[in-house]
Each structure stands twice: as structure tokens, then as C-alpha cells.
Amino acid sequence: MPAALSLRVLTATVVLLPLLGGCIDAPRPQPALDVPAAFANAPRQAHRGPVVPGWWRNFGSTELAGFVAESQTGNLDIAIAVARIAEADAQAKIAGSALFPQIGASATLSRSRTSTPSGVGQGANRFNPAFLATYEIDFWGQNRALLDSAEFLAQASRFDRDTAALTTAATTASLYVRILAARERIRIARQNLDAAERVLTIIRERLEVGTATALDLAQQETVVANIRANIPAFEQTSEQDVMTLAVLLGRAPERIRVAGRSLDILRLPQIDAALPSTLLERRPDIAAAEARLEAAHANVYAARAAFFPTINLTAQGGFASVALSSLFNPGSGFYAVSAGLTQPIFQGFLLQGQYEQQQARQTELLQAYRSAVINGFADVERALIGLRQLGQQEVLQRAALASSRRAYDIAVQRLAEGTVDLVTVLQTQTALFQAEDALTQARANRYLAAIALYQALGGGWGKGDADRFAP
């Protein structure tokens, strides 16, 4: 009778437990972000097309496109991210195993011997093959929540891979621009060195005839020495960036050659930014932060469910016999079925601590998600501002360079004629050198800003960009 009563109590509990599932309270956190309707610094005509893969081809360089494409397959950071995807998928399988019954088999063979009062020993064998199955009924959804958490983390690992790929592509493109800019600065410096040496020759000739002084000669020699001293620094930048580029491609530094020599081989894409609402779908780092937030929410639910009772079903069956010949006879079979309910009562605040820990983790990841979104918008705005201001700077710098070149040519001509003093030549010469170098840096920075915008927008901003370029 007590056994029948216990069975009825257990049955009633099993029936009522699903109705009590609503007692688990794990509200989903809300980001509550003030998302702007449009980028403040975006062009007025905004294209709303889908992201186009291979954005690096928009810069018009076959070599750049080849390097970036190779980085997507050879970069070791991306390879590490891919391995982490496999690791996360395996962890999801482990978490999902709790939703299935666990089945095992065992077999025992024993022999015992006892002595009779007469002193004669008697031996006995016992054969016992059996199967055991256990299953935890997931009434509260705890195991399901843990599986959801693992699957969201697996999704986050995929977005991490996309983030690594995007970062690698942008870094590779930026390094290529820096290499070209450094080589162009080397070329300009050598041209300026030749010009300065020609002026130096003129001053020496004038010194021989008494129309120049030793001070004039020393001043021009200083200009020549300073220009010559800048060249090794530019060469160092170029060579070191080539080595870094090799690492991004997964190559040994000795196995890479960069043919490009000037920024003139690149073209600047026409910037046509999309609306911020699409940014959340494009940025893999934002998507990863959102997936981790969802995983944290699932963990909070699982920690809350741990307060409620668990029900385990167990079934065991097999055969037992003292004789191997009769082991599988019907009379040797046995089975046992049982159900158990476990309700945690007091565990030293373990469950409460775990629940509060998961809540705090969820709050942390909520703030991380908010930060990722806000920083994503800020990245785009900074890149748009940079493109606009650098475009204006380049126009002004070209005008300054044209004026400096005219002034320098006139000064050198009059120096040869003896109608201008050396101070004027030195001033125009220095202004020209600085204007040429500044223009190269402004052009390089504009390309870098375009690359940064591609990265900030998650890799692109619309169909057909490869056919539209700024003049």
C-alpha cells in the first residue's frame, strides 16, 4: 500500500510539473538603445542595397585584391577562429546530450566457492549481462536552455570568424596602402634630393666666382643632408610593412614581393553609406555580442530552473543465471523500472549564487552589446568625417603644391641668372618638399579612411559600388 501511494504521488507530480513551468521568471533584457535614423555625416543619396563581398576589389588594384583574397585563406588568426567554431559545435553536442536517454550495457561473470560442514567445497558460477537506460525529464527546460546557450555561443564563434576575416582584410588593404605611400615618399624624397643637389652645384659654382658665401654653401648642404636622412626612415617603414603583410598572408617574410610603387595605381570608391538600421545586420562583432547576450539569457533561465525538482527515469533489464547454457532462457530474464524525484532544499546558497552569477553575466554582456552598437555607429561617423575632411585637405594640398612648384621653378631659374638671393631659393625649396610629402600623406590617409569605412559598415554598402568611383 505505501508503494502504491508513492506511485500515485509521483504520477500526480509528473502531471502537475508542466503546469508549474510558468513559475520560472527569466525576463529577456532589452538593449534600450537610441538608434539614429541616419548617419549624420553620410551622403544625402544613400544606397540601400545588400553588402557586396570582395569590397577590396573596388580600389582597382589587382595586386591588392590578390593579397586580400589570399589573406582570407592563409591568415592564421582566421584559421584559429575556424578551429574555435569546431570547438563550439562540439560543446553544443555535449550540451545537447542531456536531452537524450543514456543507454549502457554491462556484463559480469563471477564464481564463488563455499565449504559444507563435511568439508567438501562447492563452487557456483553466475552470469549476468544487462542493459541500463536513464533519462532525465526536462520539465523545466533547463537542459534545453543549456543547449540553446551552447548553440548561441557556436553562432558567436562564427561571427568571431567573420570579424577576424573582416579585420584581416582591412589590415591587409591598409598595409598595402601604407607600403605604396612609403614608396611614393621615397620617390619624392629622391627627386627632391636630386633637385637640392642641383641647387648645391649652382651655389658651389657661384662660390668659386665669389657671388656666394660659405654660409650659403653650408645651408644648402644641410638641406641635402636632411632630405637624404629621411629616405632610410621611409625605406624602413616600407620594408617592415611588407614583412607584416607576409604574416597576414600566412607566408614567410622571404616569400613575398610587392610590385606596387605608387598610390596612382589605386582608385577611390565613391562612398555611398547605407542607413544605420542595416548596420546591425552587417557588423559581425555586433552580431557576436548579440549572440553572447542570448546565450547569457539562456544560462539565466537554466540557473533559475535548477531551483526546481528533477525527475529521473531508470530502466534496467537483462539475464542472470548460474549456468551459461540456460542464461538466455525466459526464466533467466529480469527487468526493473523506477522513477525518482529530487528537490534541492538547502545547498549553502549554491544555487542562489549560480543564479546571481548568471544574472550578472547577462548584465555585463548587455552592456557589451550596447557598447558594440554605439561604437559601430561611431566608427562609421569617424570614417565618414575622415573621408570628407581628407577629401577637402587633398584638394587644398594639390593647390598648395602647384603654387610651391611654380615658386620653386622661378626661384631656381633666377638663382642661375643671379637675380635672386639664396634665402628665397631655400624657402621655396623647403615649401615644395613639404607640400609634395604632405599631399602623399593626405592621399594615403584618404584611402585608409575608405578602408576604415568598409570595415565599420561590416564589409560594404551596396550593389554596384565597383563601377562607381570618385574622380
Secondary structure, 3 states (H helix, E strand, C coil): CHHHHHHHHHHHHHHHHHHHHHHCCCCCCCCCCCCCCCCCCCCCCCCCCCCCCCHHHHHCCHHHHHHHHHHHHHCHHHHHHHHHHHHHHHHHHHHHHHHCCEEEEEEEEEEEEEECCCCCEEEEEEEEEEEEEEEEECCCCHHHHHHHHHHHHHHHHHHHHHHHHHHHHHHHHHHHHHHHHHHHHHHHHHHHHHHHHHHHHHHHHHHHHCCCCHHHHHHHHHHHHHHHHHHHHHHHHHHHHHHHHHHHHCCCHHHCCCCCCCHHHCCCECCCCCCHHHHHHHCHHHHHHHHHHHHHHHHHHHHHHCCCCEEEEEEEEEECECCHHHCCCHHHEEEEEEEEEECCCCCCCHHHHHHHHHHHHHHHHHHHHHHHHHHHHHHHHHHHHHHHHHHHHHHHHHHHHHHHHHHHHHHHHHHHHCCCCHHHHHHHHHHHHHHHHHHHHHHHHHHHHHHHHHHHCCCCCCCCHHHCECC
